[in-house]
Amino acid sequence: MYVRPLHNVYIAIKNGGIYMLKYPHKVLVALLFLLFGCLVVPVSVQAQDAEYEVKAIPSTKQVDQTKTYFDLRLDPEEKQTITVRVTNKVDHEITINTDVKTATTNTNGIVEYSNSDQNQSIGLPADISKLVKANASKLTLAPHESKNVDYTISMPKEEFSGVLSGGIIFTSDVSKTKSTDSTADVAINNQFGYVIALILRGDKDVSPDLQFPEVSLGQINNRNTVFAHLANPNAAYLNKLNVDVKIKKKNSDKILYEEKKKDMQMAPNSIFNYPISLQETEFKPGKYTLSVHAESKGKTWDFDKEFEIKAKEAKNLNKQAFIHQNKTNYLLYLILFLVFLLGILLFIIYRKRQQKIKALEDQLAELKKKE
């Protein structure tokens, strides 16, 4: 089990494990208020903890009773009920939603449950989200009340190898925290979420694998991105995954873009859309080669795939992308423009001086004639 703190986000992971996520909504806005509030008026914002907690009640079918999540081995067509205890920790009533989602892999190389609908799966022996049903999708808890939520598992008819992986999701909107200062009213609306991992084991274990089926173009945060779609087609976790991706022009050895990431994890039967960011540059039409070198616990994979960026697709994506303009070129253009203006100015000064000289010569000529 390891815990990774990311500011106000806390994730505890071990092949799914149980962890808590704290999602602050409007945090950026609140931080801006705080920043400017320090310059204008005093602002006081009180931190808030989770209003409830969840606990998996060990099942008789648990493979390892020391686990804090569900890791079960059941027979084909067997039905089993598992239970989670939910406790309200505050002095007011709260409502909690619960659901079951299939484990997937997000673009950061992290196994994800709550937003699994946004990610892809491949070759699932069965969809765990359809095998497990909660007796209630929503529960209301009085102050400091605890309730048990039951989930009925209906195993598929056909026996399978490997594992089915998913998570039991809990979410609840908590009350807003407001400043007590009458001159400043800052509200932060936090949403707390819990996930309890759920693993259903088949008749025998399998090893993970890695495939590289395709390349696609897209964007992340309005930055042009090439996606290498890596697939784990087997019903097993792919752990400690290190990936190095290079992009070159076809038939060239010059590396245009490279992306390295370490210690990632892929869910069973999932697709990992590995992003290679072009930062703030344009897609340029042409033919390219994308090379992948991946390692996981002594196993290695190497792939090369050619892909083409077509002019029309590049144009459409570039229109939507934030492109960094080359300041050196702008400075060069500015210098050339100033030199051009200076040249015009010198020419005008020269012409006027010549005109004055001509006028003086004409005056002298007139004086000589009068003499």
N, C-alpha and C positions, 0 to 999 in steps of 0.2 A: 504494500500500500504506500503510495506517495501522495503528498499534498502539495499543490502548486498554487501559491497566492498570486493573484493578478489584481493589484489594487483592491477593489471591493468585490472581486470575484474569487471564490474559493472552490477549488475542484479537488476532490479526492478520488483517485482512480486506481483500480487494479483489475484489469480485464473486465471492466464493467463496474465493479464495486458499488458502494453506496456513497453518494456525494451530494453536497448542497451547492446550489448555484444562487447567487444573489444578483438580480438584474436591476440596476438603477436606471429608471426611465427619467429623461430630462436632466441627466447628470451634467451634460455639457452646459445647458442653460443655467443650471444652478451654480456651477463653478464660475461662469461668467458674472453672475450676480454677486457671488462672493468676492471675486476679484475687484470689481468696481465698487462693491460695498465697502471694501477696506479703504477706498479713496474718498468715499462720499459720506456714508453713514455706517455705524456699527451694525453688523448682522450676526445673529446667533442661530445656528442650525444644530439640532440635536441628533446624534447618530441613533439608529434604530436597529434592533436585532430581529431575528426571525420570530414571528408570532406563534409558530407552531413547530412541532417536530414529528418525525415519523420513525418507526422502528419495525423491522421485519421480524415476525415471530417465526422461529425456526420450524421447518417442516420435517416430518418423519422421513421424507424422501430425500432429505438434504444429503449431498455427497460428502460435504465437510461441515460439521456442526459449528466449527469456529468461524465460518464466514458470516459477515454481516449482511450479505445479499443472498438471493435464492439461486442455488446451484443444484438442480434436481436431475435425477435419472428416473424416467418413467417408461412404462411399456406402451406399445402401440395401442391406440384407442382407450388408454386409461384416462380416467377423470380424477383430478386432484384439486383440492381447495387449499390455497395459501392465504395467509392473513397478515395485514399490516396494521399496526396500532398508531393512530394519529392523535396527538395531544395538543390542545389549545393552551398556550403559555401566558395569555394576556387576560385582561379584565373585561374584555368585550367579546361579543359574538363574532365569529369569523366563518366564512364559507370557503371550502376547498374543493377544487376540481381534480379529478384523477383520470388517467388514461394509460394505455399500454402502447408503446411504440417499438418498432424494429430498430436494432442498432445499425448505424451507418457510419461512414467516414466523411468528415467535412474537408474543406479545402486547406485546412491547417494541419491535416494529418492527425486528427483527434477523433476518437470514437464518440459519436453523438447520438442522443436519444430524443431529446425534446424537439429538435428541428429536423428529424429524420425525413420528413416529407420533402425537404428541399434537396436531399441527396439521393443517390441511385443505389439499387441493389442488383445482384446478378445471380441467377441460378439458385435461389433459395429453396432448400428442401421443403420448407413450409414457412408461412408468414406467421411469426409468433404473435403479432398484433391481432390476428384473427383467431388464434387458438386460445387466447386468454380474455375472459370477460369479467369486469367488475360488477359486484352486486349493486353498486350505485356509482354513477359518474360524478356526483356532487354530494358533499356532506356539509352540514352546518353544525358547528360546535359552540356550545355555551361557554362562558368564561371558565377556563381551567378544566374543561371536560375532555375526556378521552373516549374515542370510539374505535372499534375494529372494522376494517374494510376487508371483505373477502373477495378473492379472485378465483374463478373456476377455470382450470386448465383442462382442455380436451385435446389429448394427443392425436396426431394424424393416424390414419389407418395403416399407412405404409411405414415400415421401419426405415430409419435413415442413419447415416454416419455423420460424425462431427457434432457440432452444437448449433442450436438455434439461440440467438442472442437478442435481447431486447431490454427495455427498461419500463418500470412502473413510475409514471410521472405524477407529481403533485404540484399544483400551482395555486397561489392565492394572492389577491390584491390586498395590500395592507393600507392602513389609514395614512393620510398625509401628515407630514410634520411641518408646522408653520413656525416662523419666527415670532417670538414674544414681543419684539420691538414694534411699536405701532407705526414707526416711520418706514419699516421695511418688512415686506411680507413675502418670504421665499418658501415655496412648497416643493417637496421632493416626494414623488410617488414611486415607492419601491415595490417590486414584485419578487417574492421569494419562491424558489422552486427546489424541490427535492427529486432525486431519481434513485430508485432502488433497482439495481441490475437484476435481470432474470435470465438464467441460462438453463436450457433444456438439453440434456445430453442424449445422443443417439447410441446405437449399439456398439460402436467402436470409434476411436479417435482418428482424425485425419490430420495431415500436415497442410499448412497454408501454402499458397503458390502466388506467383505474380505474373500477370500478362499485361501487354500494352496494345490494346485494340485500335486506338485512334487518337488523332490530334484535332483540336478545335480552337477557334479564335473567340475571344470575348473581352470583357473588361471587369476589373475590380476597382471600385472607387474612381471610376472614370479614367483609369489607366489601362492602356492596351495590354492584353495578357494572352499568352499562348497556354493552352491547357493540355497537358499530357494525361490522358485518361488511363490510369493504372487500375487494373482489376485484380482482386483476390477472389477467384472463382470457387474456393473451397470453404467448407463450413468450419473454419478455424480462425482464431485471431492471428494476425501477422504483427508481431511485436518487435520493438527495437529496430524499426525500419529506418535506414539511412538512404537517401536518394540524392544523386547528382545528375542534373540535366544540363545538356549543352545544345545550343542551336547554332548551326552554321549555314552559310549559303551552300547550295548543292555543288559538289565537286570542289569545295574549298576547305582548307584547314583552319581558317581564321574563325575563332569563337566570337560570335556576335553577342550572345546572351548566355548566362550560366546561373543556375539556381541550385544551392545545396541546402539540405535540411537533414537534421538528425533526430534520433529517438522518437520517431513517430509510431503510430499504431493504426492498423486497419481492422475494421470489423469483419466478421465472417461474411462471405458472399457480398462484398461491397465494392463500389467503384470510387476511387480516390482521384478527383479532378485536380491533379497537381499543377499549381499555377507557376508560370515563368513570366514575371512582369517585365514589360518593356519600359518600365518607369514612365517617363513623360515623353516618349518618342513615338513616331508614327509607324504604322504598319506599312511596309514597302512591298509592293507586288513582286513576286518571284517564286522560285523553287528553293526549298530549304531541306535540311536534314536535322532531325531531332534525335539526340542520343541519350539513352538512360542507362545509368549504372546504379543498381540498388543492392543493398546488403541487409541481411537479417539473421542474426544468430548463426553466423558461419555460412549461410547460403548466399549466393550472388546471382544476379540476373543482369544481362546486358541486352539492350534493344537499340535498333536504329530504324527510324521510320522517316520516309520522305513525305513532305506535305507542300502544298502550294498556297500562297496568298494571292488571291485574284484581285484584280484592280478594283472591281466594283465593290467587293466586300471590304477591302482596305479603305476605300473612300468613305463608305457608310460608317465604319467604325471610327475612323479618324475624325469625322464630323462631331461625334459624341465624346471624343476623348479630350482630356486635358493634355495639350502638347506644349512642352517647354520650348520656347523660342530661343534660338541661339543668340545670346547677348553679344558675342564677338562679332557676328555678322551685322547686328544692328549698329554696333559702335563703328564698324568699318564703313557702313552706309552713311552714318552721321558725319564721319570724318571726310568722306568723299564729297558729301553735300556741302560741307563747310568750305572745303577747298574750292569747289565749284563757285560758291558765292563769293569767296575771296578773289577768285580769278575775275569774276564779273566786276567786282568793285574796283580792282586794280585797273581793269580795262577802261572803266568809266572815268577813273581819276586820270589815266593816261590821255584819254580822248579830250577831257576838259583842259588838261595842261597844254596839249597840242593846239587846241582851239585858242587858248590865251596867247600862246607864242605866235600863232598865225595872226591874231588880232594886233599884237604889238608890232610885228613885222609890217603889217599893212599901214599902221599909224606912222611908222618911221618912213615908209615909202611915200606917204602923203606929204610929210614934212619936207622931204628932200625935193619933191616936185615944187612946193611953194617957195623954196629958197631959190 
